[in-house]
Every structure is written in structure tokens, then in C-alpha cells.
Amino acid sequence: MLQIPAYVPGRPPTVRPGMTTYKLSSNENPYPPLPGVIAAAHAAVETMNRYPDAGSMMLYDTLAQRLGVPADHLALGTGSVSLIYQLIGAFCDPGDEVVFAWRSFEAYPIAVTAADARAVTVPLTADARHDLDAMARAVTDRTRVVLLCTPNNPTGPALTHTELAEFLDAVPPHVVVVVDEAYLEFVRMPDAVDGLAVYRERPNVVLFRTFSKAYGLAGFRVGYAVAPAPIAAALRAVALPFGVNAVAQAAAVASLEAEKELLERVDALVEERDRVGAALRDLGWDIPDAQGNFVWFPLGDRVADFARSAEERGIVVRPLGDGVRVTVGEPEANDRLLQLAADLVR
Ligand SMILES: *Cc1c(COP(=O)(O)O)cnc(C)c1O
């Protein structure tokens, strides 16, 4: 039996009588689903006696059109977490190496261990960014996959297009490089990664995207990969048959049709994120650049204190090692975070 580390999900808030509580521990979208998306999901429920369309034709076609890529360059998964498992399972034999930054997404070491592959972790820089030079040096002839997380969950900074291109120039073409863009829609920075341009130029690059964050469908489990045909085919080949259910497919298609409205919500969340970030820096907190829908507090031995104080104020945050990740949520929840941050800094 392999020793697979457990995935620890973000906790829901403890119910506190007389106090609204907020879950800021899982990077979820705080907005409720749009009525049109709910209607599409309801309609799909009517046929639950049938298997879903195994080919997910509508969703593949809608995505292919939207992205301007051939449908056979796409692979759907039950959340992009599933695609991470599929990719490592498909490309790694026991003992093969997977390089990724640490700290980064919790699911990476789990997926690597589950495949009996070897995790080669490269520490983040002092400002919580990927150390791409060190990551390139960590690649050996046993390396099959590199996982890049941009923006990096849980710390926040994103890669630039230039540094990603330089990294890809330095990595041998037999290595599959995953660009995990779960928070793509929240990025606002100069020289941001243009994932589709990178995928078009490089036969070893895979983009992972999800409907869970910006599109607010975390509960339905839909993500997708954009990759050259052979890699996309490998991902589809090892996928669980009928994994993405009919309701999820319908909701994802409806979400792409309602993209304009959903991206306006993302704009509002980005505004909140930047408001929170600026206020924290004004208070004297030294936090890394936040390009996702969350902020990172490097706290060292104050992690447990911070999490407990947050809990007392009705917000649940996510302690991860030597820091705490807090999702940008409703303005009221964000205000409570700022109050807490003000009290703790004093
Ligand atoms: C949330 C997240 C995902 C995707 O999650 P799914 O809900 O499985 O689509 C992937 N990568 C990172 C870094 C994430 O934070």
C-alpha cells in the first residue's frame, strides 16, 4: 500500500448563533449561480435515468469554438484536479520524477504519490514565487512532468509570459510541462502568461483550466486541459468513463454562454482582492502579490493564532504549513479579515 498523503479540504464555518459566518478556506466563488445556469442544470436533471453524453459533445464544441482550438486538443475532467491525476498516471512509471514548486497546490504531491512517481520539490523564492531557474536545474533524464501553478495556490504570485518562455526553452522537449491556470481569469498584471499562445508554439505544454473558481461551478466538478492532440488523447484515454455528468456538462455550457456576466463578477472580486491587498500593506503586512482570488499570510509560528482569531470572527481560513490562505469573499467577510489583520498587527 502506498503512503498517500490525505487531501485536507477547507473547513466549513462553525455555526455561530446571531452571526453570519463565511467560508474563506476553499477559494470558492461567493456569488450564487446565475438563474440561466440553474435552469440549464435543472433541465439536465430530467434525464438522470440516462448516462451522460460520453463524448460531452456540446461542451467540447462550445469550448473549442470559444478558445479557437480543435476539439481533439481538449480533455475534460471531473475538475482539473482529476486531470492532474490522469496526466501523472499516464506519463509516469514508478520512480519517474515530477518537478513542482513547494509550497504549491496540495493535490500535486498526492497525485505524484498515487502514481508511485517521485516528487522533486523546489522551494519558492523569498517573495513566494516559483524559482524557475532552480526548477529547470531540477530536471533530470528521469523527469517526465513539471507542474507550474500560475497564479500559485496558495501564495498568489503569477508567472510572466517572458519567464515562462525562458523556462520552456531550458527544459528538454521530452518533459511534459503543465501550466495550471486554475485562477487565470483573476490575473491582472503586465506580461501575463498567454497560455494559448504557449500551447500553440510548444508540443510539450498542457494548460489546465477549471470551471470551479471564476465560473462558480466548484460543486459540479468540471475542468479541462488544452494540449497537443497526443497529450489530450492520453488524458481522455485514462479518464473515468462518463466522469463529467450531464448536469455538470449542461451547467458548464450555460456558463460559457453567460461568460460576460460571470467575468463581470470576476472583475468585482479582483477589485475586492486589490482593496484587501492594499489595505493589508497599509497596515504593514508584507504579503506576496495576489493574482488569484485569495491572499497569503506568511505567519511562521503565528498560523494557529491567526486561524483561531479568524474563527472567532466567523471567518474560516486555510492554514497551510507556515502560512494562511484566505479566499476573497463577500465584502463583509473581507472587512472582517481586515479587522482581524489590523488587530493582530498591533
Ligand atoms: C482549485 C484548483 C484546481 C482545480 O480544482 P477543480 O475544482 O478540481 O477543477 C486546480 N489547480 C489549482 C492550483 C487549484 O487551486
The ligand as a Tripos MOL2 file, in Angstrom:
@<TRIPOS>MOLECULE
LIG
   15    15     1     0     0
SMALL
NO_CHARGES

@<TRIPOS>ATOM
      1 C1         -8.8470   24.8280   -7.4020 C.3       1 LIG1
      2 C2         -7.6400   24.3990   -8.1460 C.ar      1 LIG1
      3 C3         -7.7080   23.4920   -9.2060 C.ar      1 LIG1
      4 C4         -8.9550   22.9290   -9.7470 C.3       1 LIG1
      5 O1         -9.8230   22.3810   -8.9610 O.3       1 LIG1
      6 P1        -11.0510   21.5750   -9.5700 P.3       1 LIG1
      7 O2        -12.1650   22.0280   -8.7260 O.co2     1 LIG1
      8 O3        -10.6920   20.1500   -9.4130 O.co2     1 LIG1
      9 O4        -11.2090   21.9500  -11.0090 O.co2     1 LIG1
     10 C5         -6.5580   23.1680   -9.8860 C.ar      1 LIG1
     11 N1         -5.3940   23.7060   -9.5630 N.ar      1 LIG1
     12 C6         -5.2920   24.5930   -8.5780 C.ar      1 LIG1
     13 C7         -3.9690   25.1810   -8.3040 C.3       1 LIG1
     14 C8         -6.3920   24.9570   -7.8230 C.ar      1 LIG1
     15 O5         -6.2590   25.8160   -6.8330 O.3       1 LIG1
@<TRIPOS>BOND
     1     1     2 1
     2     2     3 ar
     3     2    14 ar
     4     3     4 1
     5     3    10 ar
     6     4     5 1
     7     5     6 1
     8     6     7 2
     9     6     8 1
    10     6     9 1
    11    10    11 ar
    12    11    12 ar
    13    12    13 1
    14    12    14 ar
    15    14    15 1
@<TRIPOS>SUBSTRUCTURE
     1 LIG1         1 GROUP 0 **** ****
